[in-house]
Amino acid sequence: MNTPTNQELFDAWRHEPAPLLPLLHAFHDRDGYLSEGAMRAIAKELRLPLADLFGTVTFYHHLSREPGGHQAPRVCTGPVCQLKGAAQVLASLDGATSMPCPGRCDDPVPVLVGDKVFTGAELDRARSPLPPPPPDGIDECVFAAIRATARDSIEGYRASGGYRALPTAIEKMRPGELLDLVDASQLAGRGGAGFPTGRKWRAVADAEGTPKTIVCNADEGEPGCFKDRVLMDHDPHAVIESMALAAYATGASRGFIYLRYEYPETYRLLARAIAEAEAADMIGNAVCGTGFSFHLYLRRGAGAYICGEETSLLNSLEGKHPFPRNRPPFPVTHGYENLPTVVNNVETLVSVPPIVVHGADWYRDLGLSDHPGTKVISLSGDIKRPGNYEVPIGLPLMSLLQDWAGGPGEGRSVQAVTMAGLSGGFLAGEDLDVALDEPSIRAKGSFLGAGGIMVFDDTRDMIDVAHSAMEFFAHESCGKCFPCRIGTRRLTERLNGAGPDDVTQWVDEVSDIGETMKQTSACGLGMAAPLITESLMKYFPERVTEHVGNRRGANR
């Protein structure tokens, strides 16, 4: 195969929207790194200031500026993998470097080499396992058909009930009726914020300005979260159908799937599914043979946790430095290219086709104790059966851990769990007896968020776990705002032995740093990170006292 020239790469993307990321990947894949010559050529072609382009490229973890960097092994050193032998894997591979959690906590320890992901000591090819079936009597929404044969192909998707909702909505419902249905279902965002989906879609439908855009946020970079990966790997057409439904409801004519870099196999699966859907007129110029048009584009990130925040993601799509935007204005009126934009995560979107087929009442009734719907929980760590579980909202946490996932190892007990990946901090002690719904968990000082839960048994040192978590937040802080940039580093230092020798002073200082971060940070990272230290001090005061006391003794 002939190596493409610069001009051929530019010609391939010249007329595409959001061209910077695909161009960077094209040069990176061709050369094995981004050379200065490539950077200058891209800056000239896209009319970008070279200094700005350098700043953007060096912000992303996986865009190498050194020859051979693309093929250098990158080993996950996230919280779960640190407990499962990441250090040994890292030491065993020549030229390997560490990387933040790549969303495979259910199958540690992942290694990324070029565009391939491997896991396990033997570096076998990694696969995204199907979710286990639910217990008898539990109905699912997004996982209901995912185990069907060849569900990832358009033929298998249709054979198992797919592409029923989109023609039904277009042929039998006005856009406003579809909005009413989503409203009535009480579906809320499943990516962390929990904003009512129907309200967000209606805001975009009512907003002035065209073209409107649907963005699928598939950049699930939160450690401990890997639910969207299994949906995209095994049910990619559900993502496409749901985005087309969102476009019909809001009047959008274009859409983007923003996929995290660490899912290369998923990228190929989605690209194939998009081509199949275009050939079948499920997206494109005449969706389902009607006058409704919706064009869908796949864009791959380059490794930055902050791009999971919707406004950082939009800046990344637009080729800008991926800092969070100040809000208001909000994306529903000033999103992609400053025009009305829906940003929803994968799980939120793929909940919509079943709601169209089965109705709003059906969806609401899936939950327990008057809580509507379901939530996919990514479960990892010290648990016998890690993986993704679609649970009814309101299910007791301990029922999930013990009855569904088999509990911790033999002779072990659950010491603590993290909520919302890392962003919700820890739950422990009596607070483990909580229901998996947002009000119940918020009453404990945490939140459900995206639904990642990491389990730590009674052998784990929670100071070490907290230090690992805060180190991640410090590494991933975009640096835009002072409270987060400095605060995460100061908290990491405190968990690493720095700070006052007196435990009361240490607690007061850590609490003050955390409160400042929560009150003044620009986005959710700086607001969530202090929950790690807050919950550590709440549930493990004796360990905190021991930690500070050890430092005092060492200084004598």
N, C-alpha and C positions, 0 to 999 in steps of 0.2 A: 504494500500500500504506500502510495506517495505521501510524503509529509506535506501538509497544507502550508501554503505561504501566508505571510501576514495579510496580503490582500484578499486571499480566499477566505480567511477567517473573518475579516471585516465584511466581505460581501455576504457571508452567511448570516450575519446578525445586523447588518446595516439598517434594515427596515423593520426590525423587531422592536417592540416596546421593552423598556427596562433592559438595555443591552449590556451594561457594564459587567455585571456578575458573570453572565455566560461568556463574555469575551475574556475576562480574567481566567476563567476555568479552561477555556480553549487554549490559550497560550500556556497556562500552567501544565495542562495535560500534554501538550505537544513538546515542550522543552524540558519538563521535569521541574521547573521553577519559573519564577517571574524575573527575567533579566532586566537590567536597566534599559536596554534597547527596546524590549517589549513594552515596558512601562511608558517610555517616551512615545512609542508608536500609538499606543492606546490613548494616551493623553491628547495627542495631536488629532487622532481620528474623531474622538468624542468631544473635542474642544474643552478639555478639562485642564485646570491649572495642574502642572506636574507635581507641585508640592502637596496639593490637596489629594491627588491620587496616591502618592506615597503614604500620606497619613492614613488614608482609608485602607489601603492594602495591608499595611503593617498592623492595623487594628485586628485583622482576622487571624485566627490561630493557624489555619491550615493552608494559607498561601505562602509558600516558601520563597525566600529571596536568595537561597543558596542552591547551587547546582546539586541535583540528586535529591533535593528535599522532598519531592512528591513521593518518592519510593521509600523514604526513611520510615522505619516502624514507629508508630505512635501508640503508646500503651495507656489504657485508662487507669488513672489513679484517683478515681472518685471514691466517695465514702464506703460504698459496698465493696468495691474491688480492692481497696486498701485492706479490708478485712479478709479478703479471699486470695491473697497472694500476689497482688500487683507488683510489689517490690521485687519479688523473685523473677517474675516475667520480664520486668523492665531490665533487670541485671543480666538476663540470659540472652538478650538480643543485641547484636552489634549495632551501634549507632542509634539506638532507640531513645526516644524522648517521651515524656509524660504528656497526657492530654486530659482535659476535663471529661466528666462523664459523657459518653457517647450514646446513652440510651439503651444499654444492654445489661442492665443490672440483674436481669433474670438469668443471665448466662455469662458470668464473669470467668476470665478477665479478657475483654475484647482488645484486639490489636488491629489497627488500621494501617494497611500497607497499600499505597497508591489508592486505587478505587476498589479495594477488596477489604472485607472485614473478617477476621478470624477470631475464634474464641477457644479457650481451654488450653491446657498445658501442651497438647499436641498440635495446636494451631489448626484445628479442623475448620472447614468452611462454616461460617456462622449462618444460621437460619432463624427466621422469626417464627417461633412456635405458635400454633393455634391455641386459643384460650381453652381451658378445660370446660366441659359442659357444666352448667349450674346444677345445684341440688334439685331434686324433684320438687315441683310446685313453684319454682321460680321462673318467671318469664323474662326474656331479654328483649332489648330494643336493637341496639347497634350490632350485637353479636348473634342475633337470632338466626341468621342465614349464613354466617361467615364460615361455617364448617362444611358447607355444601361443596360437592365436587366441582373443581375448576372454577370456583367463585371469582378468581382473579381475572378470568377471561370474559369477554362480552357474551359469549354463548352460555357459559356457566352462570353468569350473573343473571341473564334473562331466564334461564331455566329454573333458577331458584327465586324468582319473583322480582328481580331487578328491572329497572326502566319501566315500571308500572306507574309510579308516582308522577313522573314528569309529563307524559302524555295526558294523564288524568287531569293534572292541574291546568295545563295549557288549553285543553279542549273543553273542560267543564267548569273552570273557576276563573273569575276575574282576579287580577293581581291583589286587589283589596281583600277578596275572600280568602286567598292564601295567607295573607297577613293576619286576618282574623283567626284563622285556624292555628297558626303558630302562636299567636297571643293566647288563645284559649287553652293550648296544651300546657302553658306555663313553663315551657322549655327555657332554661337559662344557660348562659355561657358556661361551658365545661372546661375552659382553659384556665380558670383561676378567679376571674373577677365576678362571675355569676350574674352578669347583667342580663335582663330579659331579652331573649333573642328577637321576639316579635317587635318589641319597642325599638330595638336598634334597626331592624329592617325597615320599619315604618318611617323612622327618621330619615333614612337614606331615600326612600321612595318620595317623601315630601320635600326633600331638599332641592334647591335650585342648582343647576349646573350639570352639564353632560360632557363627555361620557361618564357614567357611573361605573363603579368597579366593585367586584367581589374578590376579596383576598382570603385564601385559606392559610391560616397560620399553622404550618406544619413544622415549625422550628421549636419542637419540644425539648428545650435544652435544660430543663430543671432536673437535677440529679434525682434518680429514683422514679422518673416518669418515662414510660416507654409504651404507653397505650396507643398513641396515634400511629406508631410504627406497625403494630399488628393490624390495625384497620386498613392502612394503606397497602401493606404487603398482600393481604388476603382479600381485600374488598375495595380495590382502587376505583371501580366504577361507581360505588356508592358515594365516594367523594365527588366525582364528576357530576353525577345526577343531582346531588344536593346543591352543588354550586350553581347548576343551571336553574334549579328551583328558586334559589335565592335571587338570581338575576331576573327571573320572570317576575318575582314578587316586587322587586325594587326598581325595575326598569334599567338594570345594568346591562351593558353590552360587552363587557370584557371582564376577565378574571385571571388571577394569578394564584398558583400554588407555590408558596415559599417554603421549600423543603430544607431541613437542616443538612449540613454537609455530610455528617457522619452516617447517612443512610444511602450509600451509593446503589445498593441493590434495589431499594425502594424507588430511587430516581428512574431506573430502567423500567421497572414495572409500571410506574405512573406514565412514563413517556409512551409505552406501548398501549396502555389503556386509553390515553388521550387520542392516539391515532385511530384506535378501534372506534371510539365514540364519534369522532369526526366522520369516519367512513359510514357510520350508521345514522348520521344526521341527528345525533343526540346533542351535539354542540356544533357550532359553525354558523353558516349564513342563513340556514332555514331549519331551525330546530323542529324536529318531528314534522317536517314538511309544511311548517307555518311561516308567517312573516317575522317571527321572533328570532333574533340572531344573538349568539353569545359565543365569543371567542376566548379560549382558555390557553394560558401559557404556564409553563413549568419553569421555575427559577430555583437554583440551588444556592443556599447560603455558603459561607466560607468559614464558619466556626466562630461564633460570638454569642454568648448566653444572652446578652442584652437585646439581641434581635428577636427574642421571643416577646419582648414588649412591643405592642402594636405600632407605636409611632417610630421606634427605632427600626422596626421591620420596614415600614414605608420609606424611611430615609435610605435604607439599604437598597431597596428595590429601585429607587430613583437614582442610585449611583452616588449618593451623598455619604458623608461620614455618619455611621449609624448611632448617633446620639439620640436620646429621647427628645421629643418635642415638648415645648410648653403647651399646656392645655388649660382653658380653651384657647382656640377652637378645637373641636374634637373631629376625629376622622369621618364621622357620619356627614359632616358638611365640608371639611377640609382635609381630605385624606390623600390618596395617591394623586399626584400632580395637582394638589390643592382642590380636588373635586370630591363629591360625595362618595364614600367608600364604606362598605361592610367589611370588617375584619372579624372572622370567627375561626376557632380552632377546628381540627378535624372531627373530634367527637361531637361537638355541637352541631356541625353541618350534617353529619351522617345520621343524626337522630331525626332529621326532617322527613326523608322519604317514607319511613315507617309510619310517621304521624299522618302523612297525607293518605296513606293506604288504609290505616286502621282507625284513625280519628283521634281527636284531642282527648276525649274521655278515656280511651284505651291507654294513652300514654300517662295521663295523670294517675291512673289506677295501678301503674306498675310499682309505685312507691309504697312505703309503709307509713302508717300514722299520719295520714293526710299530707305527706310530702310527695310532690309529683315526680314521676320518672325514675330514671336509673343513673348510675354513675360507674364508669369504668375505673377500677382501682388497680394501679400497678404495685405489686407487692414483691419486696425483695429483702435481702439480708438474711438474718438468722431465722429462716422459716423453711419448713420441709418442702413445700410446693410453691416456689415463687412463680410469678406470672401475672397475667391480666385477668381480672374478675369483674364482670358486670353485675353490680349488686343493686338491689332496690334502695333508693334513698331512705335512710332511717334504719338500715340494718345495724345491729350492734357490732362495734369494732371487734370484740372478742369472738363473736360468732364467725366473722370472716377469718380471723387468725387461727382459731382452733378447729372449727367445724369444716370450713371450706379449704383451708390451706394446710391443715395438719399440725399446726402449732410449731414451736421451736424444736430443736434437737432433743434427743432422748436425755432425760434428766435435767433439762435446762428450763428456765422460765423466761418470760418476756420482761426485760428490765425497762425498756422504753421503745417508743416508735417515733419517727418523724412524721409530720403531716405536711401535705402540699409539697411533697418532695423534700426539700430542706426549708422552704420559705415559711412553713408554719411552726418551725421549732419542734420541741419534743413534747410528747405526752407520756406520763408515767404514773405509777402508783394507782390510786383509786380512780384517777381520770382516764385510765384505760377502759373503764366501764362507761363508754360513751357511744352514742348512736352516730352513724355516718350520715349526718346532715349538717348543713352549715350552721343553723342556730345552736345546736347542741355543742358543736366543737368550738364555736366562737365563745360560748359561755365558759369554756375552759382556757380561754386566752390564745387559742390557735385558730386555724381555719382549714377547711377541706381542700380548697384550691383545685389544682389540676388532678389531684387524686393519687399522687405518689406516696406510698407508705414504706419506709425502711424499718426493719425490725432489728433490735439489738438485744441479745440475750444477756443473762446475768454474768457472763464472762467478760464483757466489754467494759473498757474504761471510758466513761462518758466524757471526761475531760479531753481525751484523745479524739473521740468522735466529734465533739464540739469544735475542737481546734481544726480538724479536717474540714468541717463544714464552713467555718469562718474563713479559712484559707481560700476555699473556693470562691466565696463572695468577694474577698479582697482581690483575687486574681481576675474575676469577671466584671468588677466595677468598671464602667466605661470611662470614669474619670471626669465626667462633665461637671458634677456638683461636688463641692468641698466636703459636705457632711458624710457622704457615702465613700468618696475616695479615701479620705483620711480615717474616717470612723471604722471602716472594715479592717484597715491595717492595725489601728490601735487595739481593736478587740482581738484580732489574731495574736498580737504581741502579748496581751494580757493572758490569753489561754496558753501561751508558750512560755510563761514564767515571768514576764515583765510586770511592772506596776507596783503599787504600795505593798509593804510587808504586812500591814495590818488588814485582816480580812474585812472588817467593817469599812475601812477606807477603800479597799479593793472593790467591794460590792457597790459602794456609793459611786465610785468613778466609772465602773462599767455600766451601771444603771444610767448615769448622766450622759455618757457617750451614746448609749442606745436610745434614750429619749430624744436627744438632739437629732439623731439620724431619722427617727420616725417622724418628727415634726417638720423637718426641713429638707429632706432628700427629694430629688426631682422625680424619682420613679419608684416602683415597687421593690427594686432590689435593696435600696438603702432603707426602706421602711420595714422590710421583712427580715433582713439579716440580724437585727438585734433580738428577734424572738429566740434565736439560738441561745444566746447568753442569758436572756430573761428566764427561759424555761429550764436551763441548766441550774441556775441559782434557785429556782422554785422547787425543783424536784430532787436535786442532789446537793443540798447545802453542806452536808458533811464532806463530800468529795471536794467541793470548792474550798472549804476550810483547810483540808489536807493539802490541796494544791498550793494555796497561798502560804501555808505554814512550811511546806517543803522549801519554798523559795527563801523564806526568812531564815531557816536553818542553814541553807547553803551560803547565805551572805555573812554569816557570823565567822 
